[in-house]
C-alpha cells in the first residue's frame, strides 16, 4: 500500500497494506456466461488479511 501520488520519487505516506492479493482475478467460464449473461462482467478475487486489528 502506498497512497502517495505516482509522481513522488519516494514514499512519504507511511501507509501500510492491510490485505495481500493472492493470484489473478478469475473470470467466469463460457458455460456460466451462457446460463447467466450478467456473469460476463464478474471477476473473482482472493485476498488475505495481513496485520492490523481483527
ChimeraX attribute file (.defattr): number of C-alpha atoms within 10 A of each C-alpha:
attribute: neighborCount
match mode: 1-to-1
recipient: residues
	/A:1	11
	/A:2	12
	/A:3	12
	/A:4	14
	/A:5	11
	/A:6	9
	/A:7	6
	/A:8	8
	/A:9	8
	/A:10	9
	/A:11	12
	/A:12	11
	/A:13	11
	/A:14	10
	/A:15	11
	/A:16	12
	/A:17	13
	/A:18	13
	/A:19	14
	/A:20	12
	/A:21	11
	/A:22	10
	/A:23	9
	/A:24	10
	/A:25	11
	/A:26	11
	/A:27	15
	/A:28	14
	/A:29	10
	/A:30	12
	/A:31	9
	/A:32	13
	/A:33	15
	/A:34	11
	/A:35	9
	/A:36	11
	/A:37	11
	/A:38	10
	/A:39	15
	/A:40	14
	/A:41	9
	/A:42	12
	/A:43	11
	/A:44	9
	/A:45	12
	/A:46	12
	/A:47	11
	/A:48	10
	/A:49	12
	/A:50	12
	/A:51	10
	/A:52	9
	/A:53	6
	/A:54	5
